[in-house]
Each structure stands twice: as structure tokens, then as C-alpha cells.
Amino acid sequence: MADEKPKEGVKTENNDHINLKVAGQDGSVVQFKIKRHAPLSNLMKAYCERQGLSMRQIRF
């Protein structure tokens, strides 16, 4: 089983990163691609920078 090749048309993924969508109360959606083991605080800081908000103004 370990010697089997992936089937044609089957997508193999590198699981080092995950794609996340953060939706704001106003309906805006911001997409992020972060490492699987990155702290949530990094995502929160990046979201605030993109939206022009303070960390004290938001909740996750």
C-alpha cells in the first residue's frame, strides 16, 4: 500500500498551511493562508492591520 502512486486526477495536498476566511460583522470576508501551527494571535494582528482596526475593537 505504501508503494502505491497517487491516482490520476487526485490532488495531493501539502498540509503545512491552511486557508481561513474571517468574516466581519459587516459581511466582509478576508482570506488568510497560515501555517497550521501558527498562533491565533498572528491571524488576529494581520486581520486588524488589513481592516484598520485595533485589537481591542474585535473578538474572535
Contact map, one row per residue, 1 for C-alpha under 8 A:
111100000000000000000000000000000000000000000000000000000000
111100000000000000000000000000000000000000000000000000000000
111110000000000000000000000000000000000000000000000000000000
111111000000000000000000000000000000000000000000000000000000
001111100000000000000000000000000000000000000000000000000000
000111110101000000000000000000000000000000000000000000000000
000011111100000000000000000000000000000000000000000000000000
000001111100000000000000000000000000000000000000000000000000
000000111110000000000000000000000000000000000000000000000000
000001111111000000000000000000000000000000000000000000000000
000000001111100000000000000000000000000000000000000000000000
000001000111110000000000000000000000000000000000000000000000
000000000011111000000000000000000000000000000000000000000000
000000000001111110000000000000000000000000000000000000000000
000000000000111111000000000000000001000000000000000000000000
000000000000011111000000000000000011000000000000000000000000
000000000000011111100000000000001111000000000000000000000000
000000000000001111110000000000001111000000000000000000000000
000000000000000011111000000000111100000000000000000000000000
000000000000000001111100000000111100000000000000000000000000
000000000000000000111110000011110000000000000000000000000000
000000000000000000011111000011110000000000000010000000000000
000000000000000000001111101111000000000000000000000000000000
000000000000000000000111111110000000000000000000000000000000
000000000000000000000011111100000000000000000000000000000000
000000000000000000000001111100000000000000000000000000000000
000000000000000000000011111110000000000000000000000000000000
000000000000000000000011111111000000000000000000000000000000
000000000000000000001111001111100000000000000000000000000000
000000000000000000001110000111110000000000000010000000000000
000000000000000000111100000011111000000000000000000000000000
000000000000000000111100000001111100000000100000000000000000
000000000000000011110000000000111110000000000000000000000000
000000000000000011110000000000011111010000100000000000000000
000000000000000111000000000000001111110000000000000000000000
000000000000001111000000000000000111110000000000000000000000
000000000000000000000000000000000011111000000000000000000000
000000000000000000000000000000000111111101000000000000000000
000000000000000000000000000000000000111111100000000000000000
000000000000000000000000000000000000011111110000000000000000
000000000000000000000000000000000000001111111000000000000000
000000000000000000000000000000000000011111111100000000000000
000000000000000000000000000000010100001111111110000000000000
000000000000000000000000000000000000000111111111000000100001
000000000000000000000000000000000000000011111111100000100000
000000000000000000000000000000000000000001111111110000000000
000000000000000000000100000001000000000000111111111000000000
000000000000000000000000000000000000000000011111111111100000
000000000000000000000000000000000000000000001111111110000000
000000000000000000000000000000000000000000000111111110000000
000000000000000000000000000000000000000000000011111110000000
000000000000000000000000000000000000000000000001111111000000
000000000000000000000000000000000000000000000001111111101100
000000000000000000000000000000000000000000000001000111111100
000000000000000000000000000000000000000000011001000011111100
000000000000000000000000000000000000000000000000000001111100
000000000000000000000000000000000000000000000000000011111110
000000000000000000000000000000000000000000000000000011111111
000000000000000000000000000000000000000000000000000000001111
000000000000000000000000000000000000000000010000000000000111
